[in-house]
């Protein structure tokens, strides 16, 4: 008797197995998101927007209303939908290029306006779909197709600290966190809190997720897991960064 995997009820089963590369972290992020949608009972209200890049392969992932946008434009599209129908739960899903490069102006201004949407940004430190070029999140010294000798911060700057930036420019009511596919229980909790923050009408919600790309990292399973579990958190601190009311995960009432 075969054992069937426990998929989120909000997933579209007939599109599985998914289209992402073996070892890609997107499937794990989307599983955690699906579980959060299920637990909150918002499948009939959610609108899922996905960007160009690897994230576009999520276009048929869910049994929810879904829209695929132009590159870098997922944030304003979901903003428009949310403003037109405030009862919707708007989810903008993108990679580090879609959020921190071509779409950075939209991320910054949506955060500054405190738009009541949820943005999920997957950080795998490079541009995955186009072959592994340097991205805003590429680590110092990391080799990519466009930095074959390693990223030189003197020439290309340092990696973007997205959640820290968003936390600095948002007002009261925003929820900002950084999770990782190395801790799915924690990640689901952050995504659920981000959606709950939107449902409560508090303000902008942003979750960055540290993810894997063994195809372009050119790493085996052990090296891939070491990268996401040990190396990335040295630069990108995992945890809640801004929480309405000020009490972050693990903090006791004073």
N, C-alpha and C positions, 0 to 999 in steps of 0.2 A: 504494500500500500504506500503510495507516494505521499509525502508531506507537502502540503500546499503552504506557501509563504503567507504570513499574515499581512495583507496589504491594507492601507487605510481605506475606509469606505468611500472617501471622496476621490480616490484614484479611479481612473478609467482603466479597467482591467484588460480590455481588449487591445490596449496599446503596449502591453508589457510582454516580454522584456523591453526595457526602454532603449533608446537610441544612443545613449552616451557610451563613451569608450570604456573598456574594462578598467576598473580601478578608479574611475572618475568619481569625485565626491558629490556631484550634482544630485545623483539618485538618493543619497543619504539625506541631503538637505531637503529635498522634495518629500521624502518619507516623513521627516520630522514635521514639515509644514502640513502634510496631509493629516497626520495624527492630531495636530493642534486644531485644524479645521473641524475634524470629527468631534473632538472633545468639547469644542465651543458650540457645536451645532449650527454652523454658519454656512454650510455648503450652498444653500439656496440664496444667500445674500452676497457671497464672495464673487469678486471679479478679479481674475488672475491675468496680469499683463506681463509678457516676457519680451526681452530685448533681443536684438541680433547678437550673434556670437554663440558660444556653446549653449547659453541659456535658451536660445530659440528652440532647442530640441525638447523643451518642456511644453510646447504649444498644445500637445494633445494628452498631457499627463493626467489632468483632473477632469472629473465630471462637474465642472463649474464653468460659468461664463468666462471665456478666455479671449484675449486679444494680443496679437503679436505686433509690435511697433517698429518704427524705424530705429536705427541704432542710436542709442543715447536718449531716446524720446519716451521711454516707458514712464518715467516719473510725471511729466506733464500730461500724458494721456490718462493715467490713472487719476491725477488731480482733477482733470476735467470731468471724468465720469463721477467722481465723488462729489464735486460741486453741483453737478446736474441732478444727482440723486443721492443725497446724504445718507440714505438708509443702506446703501451698498457698503460692503467691506472691501476697500480697494487695496490690492496687493501688487506692488511693482517688483519684479524679479529680474535681476541683471548680474553681469559680471563686473570685474574691477574696471574694465575699459568703458563699459556702458555707464558706469556711475562716476568714476574718477577722472576719465579722460574726455571723450566726446560728449558725455552727459553731465559733466561736472557742474556746468552752469545751472542746470535744472535741479540737481540735487541741492546745491547751495541755496538757491532761491526758494525752493519748496520748504527747506528746513527753516530758512529765515522767516517765511510767512507762516510757519507752524501749520502746514497743511495736514489735515486729519486723514492721513494715509499711512500705509505700512510699506516700507522699502526694505527689501532683502537683497544684499549684495554678496556675491560669492567671490572670495579672494583666493585665487590659486597662483598668484604672483607672476602671471604672464598671460599673453593673449593666446588662448588655447586653440580656437578654431582655425586661425590663420597660420598655425605652425610653431607657436612658441616664441613670439617676439617680446621684447621688454615692455612691461606695463608700468603704470604708476606705482604698483605695489611690489615690483621686483626688488629683491633684497640686495644690499651692497655686496658686490663680489659674485653675485649669481650669474651664471652663464645662460644666455638665451641666444636665439638666432641673430638678434641685432646687438648683443653684447657678448661676443664669443670669448672675450678675455675677462668677462665679469663686469657687472655694473660698476661704474666709477662715479661716486656721488659728486666729485668735483666737476664732472662734465654734465651729468644728467640729474643731479639732485638726489635727495633721499626719498625712500618710499612714503607714499601718502598714508597718513594716519587718519583714515576716514571717520571712524566713530568719534575720535577725539575732536576733530574739526566740527562735526555735526553737533556734538554736545556743547561746543563753545558758542555756536551761533543760534541755537534754538532757545526758546523761552521756557518758562514753567509749563509743565504738562507734557514735555517731550520724553520719550523713552528711547534710550540708546544703549546698545550692548554689542559685544563681539563674542560669538560662539565658535565652535569648531566641530568638524565631523568626527573628531576623536572622542567627543563626549556627547552622544546623541540625546541622552536624557536631559542634560543641561540645555542643549540647543533647542529641544522641543519646548522647554520651559521658557526660554527667552522669546521664541517665536509666539508662543501663546500669550505671553505678557504684552508683546508688541501689538498683537491683534486686539487684546482686551483693552489696551490703551486707546486704540482707535475707536472701539465700540463704545467706550465711555465718553468719547468726544474730547479727550484731554489735549491732544495735539499730535505732532509728527512722531512717527515711530520708525526706528532704523536699527537693523541688525546686520552686521557684517559677519560672514561665516568663513573661517579658514578651511580651505578645501584642498583636494589632491588633484594632480594631473600627471600621473606616471608616464603617459605617452610623451609629453613634451619635456618633463623633467628628466626623462630617460633613466628612471629608477626602477629597481625591482620592488617587490612587496615590502621587504624589510626597510629599504632605504626610503620608500614613499612614506611609510608610517612614521619613521624617525623624523622626516622633514616636517610633517604636519603636527606631530605630537610634541616634538622637542625643539626644532629649529625655529619654526614660525612664531611660536609664542614668546621667544626671546625678544622679538621686535614688536610683534602685535599682541598686546596683553589681552588675554581672554577674561571676560567678566562683564558685569553691568557697569556702565559708565555714567549714565544719567537716568534717574528714576523719579517719576512724579512723587512728591512727598519726601524724597531724599534718602529713603532706606533701601539699600542695595542688598542683593542676595548674600546671605551669610552674616549680615549685620544684625545684632540684637537690639531690641528696643532699649533706649537709654533712660 
